[in-house]
Structure formats: C-alpha cells, structure tokens
Amino acid sequence: MTGLRERKKQATRVALREAALRLAIEHGPANVRVDDIAEAAGVSPRTYNNYFSSREEAIVAAVTADRENRIAAAVAERSADTRLAEAVIDAVAEQYNDPGEQSRDALLLITTNPGLRTAFLDTPAALEAPLQEVIATRVGDPRTARVLAASVAAAVRVALEQWTQPAGTSGLVVVSGSLPDLLRQTLEPLVPALDAAEVS
C-alpha cells in the first residue's frame, strides 16, 4: 500500500503535468513559464523543479503519464508460459495504443514543436529501469536483463522517431499509420534475443 507522502508526491506530479499541458494548449508552449505551471498547480517554482527539469518535460509527461510503469506491470502480469518476447511486444504496443493518453491537441502540440518533440523522443529511456526489473525475474541474469531492456527502449525510440518524422523539406510533422503496428515491426528484430535469454 502506498504511503500518504508518496500519494501526495504523485498527486503533485499529476497536477503539474496536467497544468503544463493545459497551459501549453491554451497559450502555446513558448508562452508558458515554469512559474505559470507551478502557480496553476498550486505549488512553488522550487517544488516544480523537484519534479521536472523543464516545461517541455512536464508537458510531455502529461501525454506519456507513467507509461513505463504500466508497460512493466503488463509484462509482469502475463502468465509464466507466455513467451517473454510476446509479453514485452504486446505490452509496449498496447500502452502506446491507449486513445485516452494522447488527445489530438496534445499530439499536435508535441509534433509541431521541436522542443516538445525532442522531449517526447527522450521518453523511452524511462522504460529501461522498470522493464529491466521485470525481465530479470524471467531471465535470471541482471546484466542480460539490462541489455534487453535498453534494447527495447532503443527500439521504441526508433519507432517514435519514424512515426514523427518531418515530411519533406517543409519540416512539418505529419503523423500517419498505426503506431502500435510500427512498434511491433521495430521490436521484431529483438525476438531472437528475448527468446534466447529466456531459454538459457
């Protein structure tokens, strides 16, 4: 059970990221200051800095919203007779398919702003630690689990880069196609390594 202090910290994080996204949609990311986000969330700018290092990080966090922990939990919840590769790929694809997470406005905001796009493309790195922990329970070797988790995070980043690739020379990002399908294709080359680690 989560303690009161941890629940308060989580509530503050949620309030900050929601305020950041709301203000960015209303005023444009360039017109939102850290002080504005902190005030809208009812905390001090100093408290804000305990949670996020930039406004871009806070805005993107509202869209990604603890996805890394949900992916790790989804892998952990799969039955032991489910192949590790299947569990990982399904968990990643499912969590990037949730329509509640990426409202059209938020996604448009991220893909049309270079700073936000960069922050969005950095988010897969957060997958490594929770995924490593879960994979380690299946493969036994912490070093192998770390390599596999880092590889999954890298593959997810490659898929996101491709999905948000600027079109032509205009620099305009046109998101097209199914992100879950693209993620499955990008993760497919890791299947032999995931299978081999589980068998050994």
C-alpha positions in Angstrom: 0.0 0.0 0.0 1.3 3.5 -0.9 2.0 5.8 2.0 0.4 9.2 2.4 3.7 11.1 1.5 4.1 9.0 -1.7 0.4 9.6 -2.7 0.9 13.4 -2.1 4.0 13.4 -4.3 2.2 11.5 -7.0 -0.8 14.0 -6.8 1.6 16.9 -7.2 3.3 15.3 -10.2 -0.1 14.8 -11.8 -1.2 18.3 -11.1 2.0 19.8 -12.5 1.9 17.8 -15.8 -1.8 18.4 -16.3 -1.4 22.2 -15.7 1.6 22.2 -18.1 -0.3 20.6 -20.9 -3.4 22.7 -20.4 -1.5 26.0 -20.4 0.6 24.9 -23.4 -2.6 24.1 -25.4 -4.2 27.3 -24.3 -1.3 29.7 -24.8 1.3 27.8 -26.9 4.4 26.2 -25.3 6.6 29.2 -25.9 4.3 31.4 -23.8 4.3 29.1 -20.8 6.8 29.7 -18.0 7.6 27.3 -15.2 6.2 29.9 -12.7 2.9 29.8 -14.6 2.7 26.0 -14.4 3.7 26.0 -10.7 1.0 28.6 -9.9 -1.7 26.7 -11.8 -0.8 23.6 -9.9 -0.8 25.4 -6.5 2.9 24.8 -5.7 6.1 26.9 -5.7 8.5 27.0 -8.6 11.1 25.3 -6.4 8.7 22.4 -5.8 8.2 22.3 -9.6 11.9 21.8 -10.1 11.8 18.8 -7.8 9.6 17.0 -10.3 10.6 18.3 -13.8 13.7 19.8 -15.3 11.9 21.8 -18.0 8.5 22.9 -19.2 8.9 20.5 -22.1 9.4 17.6 -19.8 6.3 18.4 -17.8 4.1 18.9 -21.0 5.2 15.6 -22.5 4.8 13.8 -19.1 1.1 14.7 -19.3 0.9 12.6 -22.5 3.2 9.8 -21.6 1.8 9.6 -18.0 3.8 6.8 -16.3 3.6 4.6 -19.4 6.9 2.9 -18.5 5.5 1.6 -15.2 2.3 0.4 -17.0 4.4 -1.5 -19.6 6.5 -3.2 -16.9 3.3 -4.1 -15.0 1.7 -5.5 -18.1 4.7 -7.7 -18.7 4.8 -8.9 -15.1 1.1 -9.8 -15.2 1.4 -12.1 -18.2 1.4 -15.8 -17.3 4.7 -17.6 -17.0 4.0 -19.7 -20.0 3.7 -16.6 -22.3 7.0 -16.1 -24.2 8.9 -13.1 -22.9 9.1 -11.6 -26.4 5.4 -11.8 -26.8 4.7 -10.3 -23.4 7.1 -7.4 -24.0 5.9 -6.6 -27.5 2.2 -6.8 -26.6 2.7 -4.6 -23.5 4.5 -1.9 -25.5 2.0 -1.9 -28.4 -1.0 -1.9 -26.0 0.3 1.0 -23.9 1.0 3.1 -27.0 -2.5 2.4 -28.3 -4.5 3.9 -25.5 -6.5 6.7 -27.1 -7.1 8.3 -23.7 -3.5 9.2 -23.3 -2.8 11.1 -26.5 -5.5 13.6 -27.2 -5.4 15.0 -30.7 -4.5 18.5 -29.4 -1.6 17.2 -27.2 -0.1 15.1 -30.0 -0.4 18.0 -32.5 1.3 20.3 -30.0 4.2 17.8 -29.5 4.7 17.0 -33.1 4.7 20.7 -34.2 7.1 22.0 -31.6 10.7 20.9 -31.9 11.5 21.1 -28.2 8.5 19.1 -27.3 9.2 16.5 -30.0 12.7 16.1 -28.6 11.4 15.6 -25.1 8.8 13.1 -26.4 11.6 11.1 -28.2 13.6 11.0 -24.9 10.7 9.3 -23.0 11.5 5.7 -24.0 14.7 5.9 -21.8 12.4 5.8 -18.8 11.4 2.2 -19.9 14.8 0.8 -19.0 14.7 0.5 -15.2 11.2 -0.9 -14.7 11.5 -3.2 -17.7 14.9 -4.4 -16.6 13.5 -5.4 -13.2 10.7 -7.4 -14.8 12.8 -9.1 -17.4 15.3 -10.1 -14.7 12.7 -12.2 -13.0 12.3 -14.1 -16.3 15.9 -14.5 -17.4 17.7 -14.5 -14.0 20.8 -12.6 -15.1 20.6 -8.9 -14.3 23.2 -7.9 -16.9 21.3 -9.7 -19.7 18.0 -8.1 -18.4 19.6 -4.6 -18.5 20.8 -5.1 -22.1 17.4 -6.4 -23.2 15.6 -3.5 -21.5 17.9 -1.0 -23.1 17.4 -2.6 -26.5 13.6 -2.4 -26.1 13.8 1.3 -25.1 16.1 2.0 -28.1 13.6 0.2 -30.5 10.7 2.2 -29.1 12.6 5.4 -29.7 13.4 4.4 -33.3 9.7 3.7 -33.9 8.7 7.1 -32.3 11.3 8.9 -34.5 9.9 7.3 -37.6 6.3 8.0 -36.6 7.0 11.7 -36.0 9.4 12.2 -38.9 9.1 15.6 -40.6 7.7 15.3 -44.1 9.9 16.5 -46.9 11.8 19.8 -46.6 8.9 21.7 -45.0 9.8 20.4 -41.5 6.1 19.7 -41.0 5.5 16.6 -39.0 2.6 14.5 -40.3 1.8 11.6 -38.1 0.5 8.7 -40.1 -0.1 5.0 -39.8 -0.6 2.9 -36.8 2.0 3.5 -34.0 1.3 0.1 -32.3 2.0 -1.7 -35.7 5.2 0.3 -36.2 6.3 -0.6 -32.7 5.7 -4.3 -33.3 7.8 -4.1 -36.5 10.6 -2.2 -34.8 10.7 -4.6 -31.9 10.5 -7.8 -34.1 14.4 -8.0 -34.5 14.7 -8.3 -30.7 12.6 -11.5 -30.6 15.5 -14.0 -31.0 17.5 -12.3 -28.2 14.5 -12.3 -25.9 13.8 -15.9 -26.7 17.4 -17.0 -26.2 17.7 -15.2 -22.9 14.6 -16.9 -21.6 15.7 -20.3 -22.6 19.3 -20.1 -21.2 
